Amino acid sequence: MKRRIVVLLLLALALGVKAGGYVCVEKGGLRYTIVSEKYKVASVVPLDQQANAVLQRAEVRKHIWYKGRRYKVMIIADGAFGGCWQLRQVRLPDCVTTIGKGSFAWCIGLEEITLPASVCVIGTDAFSSCPELKAIYVPKEHVERIQQLLPKELRYLVKESEYSE
């Protein structure tokens, strides 16, 4: 299982996970792209400017369906929520392993985010220019590990989560 996750992470990083990959599917106000049909992996990708302007709360789906196939959402692409100025809260499902570069950059209203234990990569500047960020919630057993994935100036924001999937 661990080897499979590593392979998927390397695949995602090699592809750069951009919206230009496969097909885009819109569900619940978010946009998803199929990253790998073989491994049934999907990614949250950047929204259009109009959607960015109004998004206040995001709960990323664990799976999306496309053409009768179920894809697991494992990646938050580079810049996926970048510039969502009104975004206040985000909850990621327990299958997300990768948070791309600048994924939440310039989310100036972002106050809290819930990260799952499955996160093992947090890209550079994932939470840059988020002045209202007060808490990054993670499962109790993973607080120290997640802190090590973040820049030093954000580690104090990591708190134990009561939420579990």
N, C-alpha and C positions, 0 to 999 in steps of 0.2 A: 504494500500500500504506500509506504513512504517513497519507494522508488518511483511509483506512478505519479505522486504529487511532484516530485523533483522534475520528472520528465515534463509534466504539464507546465510547471513554472518556467523551465527553460524554453519550452515552446512559446509561451506567452511573451517572454522577454525577447526572444528572437524575432517574433512577428511584430513587436512594437505595439501590439493590440490597439489598433486604430479603427475608427468607424469605417474605413474604406475596405476592410477585410471581406467578410461574408455579408450576409443579409442583416439588416437592422429590423428589430422587432420592438414595438413600443407597447409597454404594459405599465399601468399604474403611474403614468406621468414620467416614467424613466425609459431610456433607450438602451437596448441590449443588442449585442452582435454575437453571432456564432463564431467562436474562435477555432474550434476543432470539431468537425463532424464525427471523426473517428472516435475521439475520446468523450464526445458529448459535453463540450465545455463552452460556456458563454461568458461574456464580459459586459459590464455596464460601461457605456461609452458616453462621450460628451453630448449634452443636450443642445438644442438650438437656442438662440438668444431669447426668444419669446418664452420658452419653457424655463430657462434660467431665471428670468425676471420674476416669476411667480412661485417657484418651488420653495416651500417652507419646511416641509418634513419629508424625509425619504426613508422608506423601508424597502430595502433591496430584496427582491424575491430570491428564494432558494433555488427555484427551477423556473425555466420558461419552456413553453411548448412551441415548436415550429414544425409544420408539416407532419404532425403526428408523432414527433420525436421530442423527448424530454432532454433538456440541456441543463447541466448544473452550473450555476453562476459562481465562478471561482475567482474572477478578476475584476477589479475596479481599474479601468484603463487610465492612462496618463490624462490628467486634466478633466476627468469625467464630470466632476461637479464644480470645476473651477469657475469662479465668478458668479456663483449662485448667491447673490448678495442677501436674499431673504431667508436662505436655508438656516434653520435653527437646530434641528435634530436629525440624526442619521442612525439607522440601525442596520447592521450588516448580518447576514445569516451565517450559520456555523460552517458553511462550505467555502467561504471566501478565504483564499490563501495569499492573494497579492493585492496590494494597494499601490497603484502606479504613481509616478512622479507628478507632483502638483495636483493630485486628485481632488483636493479640497482647497486649493490655493485661492485666495481672495474671496472666501466665503466669510465675509466680514460680520455676518450675523450668527455664524455657527457657535452654538453654546455647548453642545454635547454630542458625542458619538459613542456608539456601542460597538466594540470590536469583538469578534469571536475568537476562541482559542486557536482556531485553524490558521490565523494570520501568521505568516512567516516571512513576508517581505513587505516593507513599507518604503516606498520610493522617496527620493530626495524632494524636499519641499512639499511633501504631501499635505501638510497643514500650515504652510506659510501664509502670513497675512490673514490670520484668523484671530483678531484681537479679543473677541468675546468668548473664545473657547475656554470653558471652565472645567470640563471633565471628559476624560477618555475612559469609558467603562470597559473593563475586561473581566473574564472569570477569575476568581480568587487565585487559583493555582497558577495562573499565567501572568500575573502582574509584573514580576521581575523580568520575565522573558520579553514581554511586549515593551517594557521600559527600555530595554537594550536596543530595540529596533528604532526607537525615536531619538531625535536630537536631544542633547542634554537639557536644553531650555524648555522642553515639553514634558519631560519625565515626571515632574511633580504633579501633572494633571491626571496621571493614570490612577484610577480608583477601582475598587472591587465592584463588580456588577452583581445585582440580584437576579438579573435576567438570565434565563437558560433556555435553550431550544429543546 
